[in-house]
Amino acid sequence: MPQVNLPRHGLTDACVLSFTSALIVKRLKVDESRQINIEGSRILVVDDDEIIRKLLRRVLERSAFIVDEADSGEDAIKCVQENTPDLILLDVMMDGIDGFNTCRQAKDITGMTEVPIIFVTGRSDTGSIVEGLDAGGSDYITKPINRHEALARIRNHLKMRKLMHFQNEFIAGLKRANLAKNRIIGVASHDLRNPIASIRGLSEFLTELGPLNDEQKEIASTIQSTSDSMLHLVDELLDLSVIESGEERSEMQPHSIRDLVSSSLNIYQFTANKKEIRLKLIEEGEFSDLLMLDKMQFRRLIDNLLSNAVKYSPMGSNILLKIKQSEQVLQISVEDEGPGIPVNEMHKLFTDFGKTSVQPTGNETSTGLGLSICKKIAEAHRGKVYAENRTDRIGARFTVELDTKRLRAKVS
């Protein structure tokens, strides 16, 4: 159960019980058709009063629970180390280490992080309750013990622990499935790349071999353009599978942000020239400091943003690549003069295979993976990437923001 910050004034037992019960009920909103079996759960009762221990044992064993007993905090720690319980009922006031310190020590034992600990105490003041929750406790029961209330709380916490276990298993299963998917995509992409590249090369060879009539030239050209599109898709699938699987180790090294951005800009100038698009670099701030960046990944990020801008920009337009660096933030933005992004389709950006209704202006193809890859690379650098429509003119702006201070601090 999450730590709860309770109010310091006007707190009554009824308020605390009502508040805690509401949290428990909220977390137990599950499919009612699924039965959660908590019979046979092991409960450790820790109390220096033998009568209290016997009373709780009788109540718990009648509800089909397995009960262990400890008469001190020290004895409780030994019991936990021998048999990990599913729940602990812990007295606060005991000789030796008290319940709060016992709780802290128990939580440090392997496997005890998710085990609920319910304090059994006669103290119901706000300070004691908050101290118990801060120590790692999940709930508390006041003395004299109400059998029905105690059982209800115990059952709820045991069910919550079961649900957390189911949830963790489900998440682990999803991670395994995602890893298997990435491996399959990676293998398939790698194996497909060479045959597609061969098809493209053979079509170029046929064109050069000539002479070809108009129909044959059109067929050869179609084979080339189609194979180019397939190679682009395969390359992006391969990039995505490698990034998501974590097989590509991040190699953070000191780099000049100006050099990396200028290099990408020079490469894409040739692509932009085909559509008579002008690329312009605008710098603001000091760029003398080197930043810790993964050169290959960061270049891929800038390349994808520039490629996206060129793809959706009209003939004869302008693309601005702005870099701004301050003591706190490195900001790189790519601004185009295209049609912009439909507001109701913004959510499709940066998702795998996410495409909007906007079409490329030069019959280029789009896989819907480029921006998704950008997002993953930005997050790998502890940054973010986002998109917005320009307000100064028609067009879109894609911005990458990184923590300059954090990246600069890592440079030796």
Kinemage of the C-alpha trace (Angstrom):
@kinemage 1
@onewidth
@group {chain A} dominant
@subgroup {mainchain}
@vectorlist {calphas} color= white
{ca met a 1} P 0.000 0.000 0.000
{ca pro a 2} L 1.423 3.436 -0.856
{ca gln a 3} L 2.617 5.753 1.855
{ca val a 4} L -0.180 8.065 2.993
{ca asn a 5} L 0.380 11.576 4.327
{ca leu a 6} L -2.353 12.026 6.902
{ca pro a 7} L -3.573 15.422 8.152
{ca arg a 8} L -2.059 16.546 11.446
{ca his a 9} L -5.177 18.049 13.043
{ca gly a 10} L -8.655 16.810 13.757
{ca leu a 11} L -7.832 13.176 12.960
{ca thr a 12} L -10.059 10.600 14.639
{ca asp a 13} L -9.944 6.809 14.588
{ca ala a 14} L -13.055 6.766 12.427
{ca cys a 15} L -11.479 9.140 9.894
{ca val a 16} L -8.334 7.064 9.622
{ca leu a 17} L -10.271 3.811 9.315
{ca ser a 18} L -12.575 5.275 6.677
{ca phe a 19} L -9.699 6.773 4.692
{ca thr a 20} L -7.620 3.596 4.763
{ca ser a 21} L -10.596 1.402 3.863
{ca ala a 22} L -11.404 3.642 0.898
{ca leu a 23} L -7.881 3.181 -0.434
{ca ile a 24} L -8.125 -0.577 0.009
{ca val a 25} L -11.475 -0.805 -1.789
{ca lys a 26} L -10.193 1.369 -4.638
{ca arg a 27} L -7.227 -0.922 -5.208
{ca leu a 28} L -9.436 -3.993 -5.186
{ca lys a 29} L -11.513 -2.942 -8.212
{ca val a 30} L -11.013 -6.109 -10.276
{ca asp a 31} L -13.019 -8.544 -12.307
{ca glu a 32} L -15.424 -10.074 -9.800
{ca ser a 33} L -15.507 -13.317 -11.728
{ca arg a 34} L -11.872 -13.952 -10.844
{ca gln a 35} L -11.587 -15.561 -7.414
{ca ile a 36} L -8.504 -14.697 -5.366
{ca asn a 37} L -7.627 -17.577 -3.079
{ca ile a 38} L -5.873 -16.436 0.107
{ca glu a 39} L -6.429 -19.578 2.151
{ca gly a 40} L -3.224 -21.030 3.518
{ca ser a 41} L -1.501 -17.629 3.600
{ca arg a 42} L 1.237 -17.423 6.225
{ca ile a 43} L 0.737 -14.701 8.834
{ca leu a 44} L 3.320 -13.754 11.446
{ca val a 45} L 1.876 -12.447 14.731
{ca val a 46} L 4.364 -10.359 16.708
{ca asp a 47} L 3.351 -9.328 20.249
{ca asp a 48} L 4.963 -9.603 23.663
{ca asp a 49} L 1.539 -10.356 25.180
{ca glu a 50} L 0.897 -14.102 25.000
{ca ile a 51} L -2.863 -13.645 25.418
{ca ile a 52} L -3.025 -11.364 22.363
{ca arg a 53} L -0.995 -13.858 20.334
{ca lys a 54} L -3.292 -16.761 21.289
{ca leu a 55} L -6.393 -14.713 20.518
{ca leu a 56} L -5.105 -13.778 17.063
{ca arg a 57} L -3.933 -17.327 16.369
{ca arg a 58} L -7.391 -18.727 17.153
{ca val a 59} L -9.123 -16.153 14.923
{ca leu a 60} L -6.690 -16.607 12.036
{ca glu a 61} L -6.532 -20.395 12.065
{ca arg a 62} L -10.331 -20.570 11.947
{ca ser a 63} L -10.054 -18.596 8.691
{ca ala a 64} L -7.651 -21.189 7.237
{ca phe a 65} L -4.458 -19.146 7.655
{ca ile a 66} L -1.080 -20.525 8.761
{ca val a 67} L 0.143 -18.681 11.859
{ca asp a 68} L 3.667 -18.094 13.171
{ca glu a 69} L 4.337 -16.323 16.456
{ca ala a 70} L 7.101 -14.064 17.767
{ca asp a 71} L 7.244 -12.419 21.194
{ca ser a 72} L 9.741 -9.669 20.304
{ca gly a 73} L 11.113 -7.665 17.426
{ca glu a 74} L 14.346 -9.644 17.428
{ca asp a 75} L 12.436 -12.934 17.305
{ca ala a 76} L 10.259 -11.552 14.499
{ca ile a 77} L 13.299 -10.807 12.330
{ca lys a 78} L 14.521 -14.400 12.813
{ca cys a 79} L 11.090 -15.763 11.830
{ca val a 80} L 11.014 -13.609 8.697
{ca gln a 81} L 14.456 -14.844 7.670
{ca glu a 82} L 13.404 -18.483 8.120
{ca asn a 83} L 9.947 -18.294 6.502
{ca thr a 84} L 8.852 -15.269 4.491
{ca pro a 85} L 5.309 -14.421 5.654
{ca asp a 86} L 2.486 -13.174 3.453
{ca leu a 87} L 1.487 -10.628 6.110
{ca ile a 88} L 2.699 -9.461 9.520
{ca leu a 89} L 0.591 -8.333 12.457
{ca leu a 90} L 3.042 -6.253 14.500
{ca asp a 91} L 2.715 -4.802 17.988
{ca val a 92} L 4.242 -1.346 18.420
{ca met a 93} L 5.203 -1.227 22.116
{ca met a 94} L 7.541 -4.143 22.908
{ca asp a 95} L 10.672 -4.710 24.955
{ca gly a 96} L 13.857 -4.499 22.893
{ca ile a 97} L 13.355 -2.993 19.455
{ca asp a 98} L 9.904 -1.514 19.040
{ca gly a 99} L 7.453 -2.231 16.236
{ca phe a 100} L 8.548 0.694 14.064
{ca asn a 101} L 12.216 -0.362 14.010
{ca thr a 102} L 11.190 -3.992 13.567
{ca cys a 103} L 9.172 -2.948 10.513
{ca arg a 104} L 12.134 -1.060 9.014
{ca gln a 105} L 14.482 -4.001 9.526
{ca ala a 106} L 11.955 -6.472 8.119
{ca lys a 107} L 11.465 -4.388 4.969
{ca asp a 108} L 15.217 -4.551 4.301
{ca ile a 109} L 15.092 -8.356 4.090
{ca thr a 110} L 14.984 -9.820 0.571
{ca gly a 111} L 11.446 -10.608 -0.553
{ca met a 112} L 9.768 -8.418 2.072
{ca thr a 113} L 9.224 -5.258 0.025
{ca glu a 114} L 5.655 -6.124 -0.967
{ca val a 115} L 4.682 -7.929 2.261
{ca pro a 116} L 2.018 -5.876 4.102
{ca ile a 117} L 2.702 -5.059 7.752
{ca ile a 118} L -0.279 -4.115 9.924
{ca phe a 119} L 0.459 -2.468 13.259
{ca val a 120} L -1.579 -3.660 16.231
{ca thr a 121} L -1.511 -0.892 18.803
{ca gly a 122} L -3.408 0.985 21.446
{ca arg a 123} L -1.895 4.244 20.230
{ca ser a 124} L -4.129 6.056 17.765
{ca asp a 125} L -2.660 9.588 17.769
{ca thr a 126} L -1.741 11.143 14.467
{ca gly a 127} L 1.997 11.145 15.134
{ca ser a 128} L 2.103 7.412 15.841
{ca ile a 129} L 0.022 6.584 12.768
{ca val a 130} L 2.215 8.681 10.471
{ca glu a 131} L 5.394 7.246 11.998
{ca gly a 132} L 4.100 3.732 11.364
{ca leu a 133} L 3.288 4.460 7.746
{ca asp a 134} L 6.666 6.142 7.250
{ca ala a 135} L 8.359 3.055 8.685
{ca gly a 136} L 6.829 0.950 5.911
{ca gly a 137} L 3.575 -0.130 7.511
{ca ser a 138} L 0.502 -0.712 5.386
{ca asp a 139} L -2.262 -0.264 7.948
{ca tyr a 140} L -3.040 -0.409 11.652
{ca ile a 141} L -5.537 -2.071 14.001
{ca thr a 142} L -6.343 -0.590 17.399
{ca lys a 143} L -6.607 -2.478 20.662
{ca pro a 144} L -8.914 -3.885 21.938
{ca ile a 145} L -9.083 -5.865 18.708
{ca asn a 146} L -12.368 -6.157 16.858
{ca arg a 147} L -12.282 -9.625 15.294
{ca his a 148} L -14.440 -8.765 12.258
{ca glu a 149} L -12.560 -5.560 11.489
{ca ala a 150} L -9.189 -7.264 11.843
{ca leu a 151} L -10.150 -10.123 9.509
{ca ala a 152} L -11.544 -7.707 6.922
{ca arg a 153} L -8.334 -5.701 6.869
{ca ile a 154} L -6.128 -8.793 6.770
{ca arg a 155} L -8.095 -10.334 3.888
{ca asn a 156} L -8.004 -7.090 1.903
{ca his a 157} L -4.252 -6.707 2.254
{ca leu a 158} L -3.640 -10.342 1.344
{ca lys a 159} L -5.810 -9.934 -1.749
{ca met a 160} L -3.927 -6.799 -2.702
{ca arg a 161} L -0.635 -8.656 -2.402
{ca lys a 162} L -1.981 -11.414 -4.657
{ca leu a 163} L -3.118 -8.817 -7.179
{ca met a 164} L 0.310 -7.176 -7.144
{ca his a 165} L 1.844 -10.594 -7.773
{ca phe a 166} L -0.523 -11.209 -10.717
{ca gln a 167} L 0.258 -7.754 -12.080
{ca asn a 168} L 4.025 -8.247 -11.838
{ca glu a 169} L 3.746 -11.623 -13.573
{ca phe a 170} L 1.644 -10.050 -16.329
{ca ile a 171} L 4.144 -7.219 -16.841
{ca ala a 172} L 7.040 -9.695 -16.903
{ca gly a 173} L 5.172 -11.729 -19.529
{ca leu a 174} L 4.608 -8.648 -21.663
{ca lys a 175} L 8.304 -7.783 -21.458
{ca arg a 176} L 9.266 -11.290 -22.557
{ca ala a 177} L 6.800 -11.144 -25.444
{ca asn a 178} L 8.073 -7.729 -26.499
{ca leu a 179} L 11.674 -8.950 -26.395
{ca ala a 180} L 10.757 -11.971 -28.530
{ca lys a 181} L 8.950 -9.679 -30.980
{ca asn a 182} L 11.995 -7.419 -31.252
{ca arg a 183} L 14.268 -10.379 -31.892
{ca ile a 184} L 11.984 -11.731 -34.613
{ca ile a 185} L 11.757 -8.320 -36.283
{ca gly a 186} L 15.512 -7.875 -35.996
{ca val a 187} L 16.304 -11.250 -37.541
{ca ala a 188} L 13.711 -10.822 -40.302
{ca ser a 189} L 14.902 -7.297 -41.112
{ca his a 190} L 18.529 -8.355 -41.190
{ca asp a 191} L 17.806 -11.342 -43.453
{ca leu a 192} L 15.601 -9.307 -45.800
{ca arg a 193} L 18.045 -6.453 -46.243
{ca asn a 194} L 20.570 -8.249 -48.478
{ca pro a 195} L 18.012 -9.694 -50.948
{ca ile a 196} L 16.283 -6.308 -51.302
{ca ala a 197} L 19.607 -4.553 -51.810
{ca ser a 198} L 20.465 -7.144 -54.486
{ca ile a 199} L 17.162 -6.521 -56.290
{ca arg a 200} L 17.854 -2.792 -56.280
{ca gly a 201} L 21.393 -3.306 -57.547
{ca leu a 202} L 20.254 -5.609 -60.345
{ca ser a 203} L 17.619 -3.112 -61.482
{ca glu a 204} L 20.302 -0.398 -61.680
{ca phe a 205} L 22.513 -2.787 -63.629
{ca leu a 206} L 19.689 -3.431 -66.093
{ca thr a 207} L 19.205 0.318 -66.586
{ca glu a 208} L 22.895 0.857 -67.287
{ca leu a 209} L 23.104 -2.250 -69.476
{ca gly a 210} L 20.495 -0.874 -71.917
{ca pro a 211} L 19.358 0.122 -74.319
{ca leu a 212} L 15.835 -0.187 -72.867
{ca asn a 213} L 12.578 0.961 -74.396
{ca asp a 214} L 10.286 3.294 -72.474
{ca glu a 215} L 8.228 0.477 -70.954
{ca gln a 216} L 11.334 -1.368 -69.784
{ca lys a 217} L 12.790 1.825 -68.287
{ca glu a 218} L 9.543 2.411 -66.393
{ca ile a 219} L 9.615 -1.135 -65.008
{ca ala a 220} L 13.276 -0.806 -63.948
{ca ser a 221} L 12.545 2.560 -62.332
{ca thr a 222} L 9.557 1.086 -60.480
{ca ile a 223} L 11.729 -1.777 -59.178
{ca gln a 224} L 14.326 0.720 -57.946
{ca ser a 225} L 11.854 3.009 -56.174
{ca thr a 226} L 10.002 0.081 -54.620
{ca ser a 227} L 13.202 -1.557 -53.408
{ca asp a 228} L 14.357 1.794 -51.988
{ca ser a 229} L 11.121 2.040 -50.002
{ca met a 230} L 11.474 -1.526 -48.748
{ca leu a 231} L 15.106 -0.937 -47.738
{ca his a 232} L 14.054 2.169 -45.817
{ca leu a 233} L 11.360 0.196 -43.995
{ca val a 234} L 13.731 -2.674 -43.214
{ca asp a 235} L 16.382 -0.277 -41.908
{ca glu a 236} L 13.880 1.457 -39.613
{ca leu a 237} L 12.495 -1.863 -38.346
{ca leu a 238} L 16.033 -2.973 -37.610
{ca asp a 239} L 16.776 0.306 -35.799
{ca leu a 240} L 13.584 0.020 -33.768
{ca ser a 241} L 14.174 -3.599 -32.749
{ca val a 242} L 17.757 -2.865 -31.684
{ca ile a 243} L 16.777 0.198 -29.633
{ca glu a 244} L 13.841 -1.493 -27.899
{ca ser a 245} L 15.729 -4.699 -27.135
{ca gly a 246} L 18.586 -2.783 -25.563
{ca glu a 247} L 21.116 -4.801 -27.543
{ca glu a 248} L 22.690 -1.608 -28.863
{ca arg a 249} L 24.850 -0.366 -26.024
{ca ser a 250} L 24.835 3.349 -25.492
{ca glu a 251} L 28.281 4.823 -26.081
{ca met a 252} L 28.247 8.221 -24.445
{ca gln a 253} L 31.286 10.242 -25.439
{ca pro a 254} L 32.114 13.977 -25.429
{ca his a 255} L 30.918 15.529 -28.695
{ca ser a 256} L 30.373 18.984 -30.137
{ca ile a 257} L 26.664 19.507 -30.734
{ca arg a 258} L 27.461 22.019 -33.482
{ca asp a 259} L 29.580 19.456 -35.370
{ca leu a 260} L 26.928 16.733 -35.184
{ca val a 261} L 24.091 19.007 -36.305
{ca ser a 262} L 26.164 20.587 -39.100
{ca ser a 263} L 27.142 17.143 -40.395
{ca ser a 264} L 23.502 16.029 -40.652
{ca leu a 265} L 22.540 19.331 -42.280
{ca asn a 266} L 25.212 18.962 -44.965
{ca ile a 267} L 24.102 15.430 -45.811
{ca tyr a 268} L 20.422 16.345 -46.144
{ca gln a 269} L 21.189 19.421 -48.213
{ca phe a 270} L 21.623 17.132 -51.231
{ca thr a 271} L 18.180 15.577 -50.643
{ca ala a 272} L 16.647 19.024 -50.152
{ca asn a 273} L 18.187 20.299 -53.386
{ca lys a 274} L 16.074 17.848 -55.363
{ca lys a 275} L 12.992 19.745 -54.184
{ca glu a 276} L 14.723 23.157 -54.281
{ca ile a 277} L 14.367 23.386 -50.507
{ca arg a 278} L 16.736 25.684 -48.625
{ca leu a 279} L 18.180 24.449 -45.320
{ca lys a 280} L 19.375 27.080 -42.871
{ca leu a 281} L 21.158 26.687 -39.535
{ca ile a 282} L 20.476 29.221 -36.782
{ca glu a 283} L 22.592 29.134 -33.604
{ca glu a 284} L 21.894 30.814 -30.287
{ca gly a 285} L 24.041 30.520 -27.178
{ca glu a 286} L 27.511 29.209 -26.418
{ca phe a 287} L 28.619 25.896 -27.935
{ca ser a 288} L 32.194 25.663 -26.672
{ca asp a 289} L 31.391 22.909 -24.138
{ca leu a 290} L 31.345 19.283 -25.213
{ca leu a 291} L 28.290 17.231 -24.264
{ca met a 292} L 28.031 13.538 -23.460
{ca leu a 293} L 26.135 12.053 -26.414
{ca asp a 294} L 25.848 8.769 -28.260
{ca lys a 295} L 27.093 9.954 -31.644
{ca met a 296} L 25.376 7.322 -33.809
{ca gln a 297} L 22.030 7.554 -32.032
{ca phe a 298} L 22.033 11.333 -31.850
{ca arg a 299} L 22.874 11.632 -35.537
{ca arg a 300} L 20.014 9.238 -36.273
{ca leu a 301} L 17.685 11.493 -34.265
{ca ile a 302} L 18.656 14.658 -36.190
{ca asp a 303} L 18.650 12.802 -39.522
{ca asn a 304} L 15.108 11.538 -38.933
{ca leu a 305} L 13.815 15.009 -38.063
{ca leu a 306} L 15.444 16.559 -41.142
{ca ser a 307} L 14.241 13.732 -43.378
{ca asn a 308} L 10.715 14.201 -42.050
{ca ala a 309} L 10.838 17.972 -42.704
{ca val a 310} L 12.126 17.553 -46.271
{ca lys a 311} L 9.558 14.852 -46.973
{ca tyr a 312} L 6.568 17.045 -46.074
{ca ser a 313} L 7.872 20.416 -47.316
{ca pro a 314} L 6.666 21.895 -50.639
{ca met a 315} L 8.999 22.720 -53.532
{ca gly a 316} L 11.045 25.882 -53.058
{ca ser a 317} L 10.323 26.253 -49.333
{ca asn a 318} L 12.632 26.785 -46.347
{ca ile a 319} L 13.606 24.560 -43.440
{ca leu a 320} L 15.181 26.104 -40.352
{ca leu a 321} L 17.325 24.044 -38.017
{ca lys a 322} L 17.767 25.974 -34.776
{ca ile a 323} L 20.058 25.045 -31.924
{ca lys a 324} L 19.905 26.914 -28.652
{ca gln a 325} L 22.044 26.089 -25.649
{ca ser a 326} L 21.886 27.557 -22.175
{ca glu a 327} L 23.201 26.526 -18.771
{ca gln a 328} L 20.144 24.333 -18.271
{ca val a 329} L 18.714 23.226 -21.626
{ca leu a 330} L 19.908 22.219 -25.079
{ca gln a 331} L 17.102 22.820 -27.569
{ca ile a 332} L 17.201 21.658 -31.189
{ca ser a 333} L 14.225 22.470 -33.389
{ca val a 334} L 13.429 21.753 -37.027
{ca glu a 335} L 10.861 24.100 -38.584
{ca asp a 336} L 9.288 23.532 -41.994
{ca glu a 337} L 6.766 25.373 -44.177
{ca gly a 338} L 4.587 22.366 -44.885
{ca pro a 339} L 0.870 21.954 -44.178
{ca gly a 340} L 1.378 21.440 -40.454
{ca ile a 341} L -0.119 18.711 -38.273
{ca pro a 342} L -3.890 18.252 -37.901
{ca val a 343} L -4.687 19.006 -34.271
{ca asn a 344} L -6.890 15.929 -33.916
{ca glu a 345} L -4.035 13.721 -35.161
{ca met a 346} L -1.259 14.960 -32.866
{ca his a 347} L -1.605 11.800 -30.752
{ca lys a 348} L -0.448 9.657 -33.684
{ca leu a 349} L 3.018 11.218 -33.681
{ca phe a 350} L 5.932 9.431 -31.983
{ca thr a 351} L 4.065 6.102 -31.940
{ca asp a 352} L 5.126 2.949 -33.779
{ca phe a 353} L 3.681 3.048 -37.312
{ca gly a 354} L 1.796 6.233 -36.457
{ca lys a 355} L 0.800 8.201 -39.564
{ca thr a 356} L -1.287 11.321 -40.040
{ca ser a 357} L -3.440 12.199 -43.047
{ca val a 358} L -0.732 14.594 -44.312
{ca gln a 359} L 0.966 13.227 -47.434
{ca pro a 360} L 4.611 13.679 -48.536
{ca thr a 361} L 5.015 16.347 -51.215
{ca gly a 362} L 7.372 14.445 -53.514
{ca asn a 363} L 5.845 10.963 -53.591
{ca glu a 364} L 8.222 9.829 -50.812
{ca thr a 365} L 7.213 6.892 -48.668
{ca ser a 366} L 6.634 6.931 -44.923
{ca thr a 367} L 6.891 3.952 -42.581
{ca gly a 368} L 5.551 5.722 -39.510
{ca leu a 369} L 8.609 4.634 -37.521
{ca gly a 370} L 10.979 7.610 -37.847
{ca leu a 371} L 9.442 9.769 -35.121
{ca ser a 372} L 8.993 6.771 -32.822
{ca ile a 373} L 12.731 6.138 -33.112
{ca cys a 374} L 13.381 9.833 -32.377
{ca lys a 375} L 11.385 9.608 -29.171
{ca lys a 376} L 13.263 6.526 -27.968
{ca ile a 377} L 16.658 8.089 -28.697
{ca ala a 378} L 15.696 11.348 -26.938
{ca glu a 379} L 14.535 9.391 -23.882
{ca ala a 380} L 17.776 7.376 -23.912
{ca his a 381} L 19.542 10.742 -23.526
{ca arg a 382} L 17.176 11.626 -20.640
{ca gly a 383} L 15.421 14.183 -22.816
{ca lys a 384} L 12.201 14.608 -24.751
{ca val a 385} L 10.959 15.408 -28.245
{ca tyr a 386} L 7.666 17.063 -29.097
{ca ala a 387} L 5.823 18.606 -32.041
{ca glu a 388} L 3.695 21.697 -32.523
{ca asn a 389} L 2.330 23.825 -35.335
{ca arg a 390} L 4.107 27.093 -36.014
{ca thr a 391} L 2.294 30.284 -35.065
{ca asp a 392} L 4.403 32.644 -37.212
{ca arg a 393} L 3.464 30.882 -40.465
{ca ile a 394} L 2.097 27.631 -41.862
{ca gly a 395} L 4.273 24.681 -40.955
{ca ala a 396} L 5.320 22.376 -38.129
{ca arg a 397} L 8.067 22.523 -35.535
{ca phe a 398} L 9.728 19.445 -34.004
{ca thr a 399} L 11.832 20.126 -30.918
{ca val a 400} L 14.335 18.064 -28.944
{ca glu a 401} L 15.176 19.169 -25.407
{ca leu a 402} L 18.060 17.769 -23.365
{ca asp a 403} L 19.360 18.634 -19.906
{ca thr a 404} L 22.552 20.582 -20.691
{ca lys a 405} L 23.727 20.648 -17.106
{ca arg a 406} L 23.440 16.899 -16.691
{ca leu a 407} L 25.166 16.124 -20.004
{ca arg a 408} L 27.954 18.616 -19.413
{ca ala a 409} L 28.607 17.380 -15.885
{ca lys a 410} L 29.497 13.944 -17.240
{ca val a 411} L 32.331 15.283 -19.386
{ca ser a 412} L 35.675 14.550 -17.709
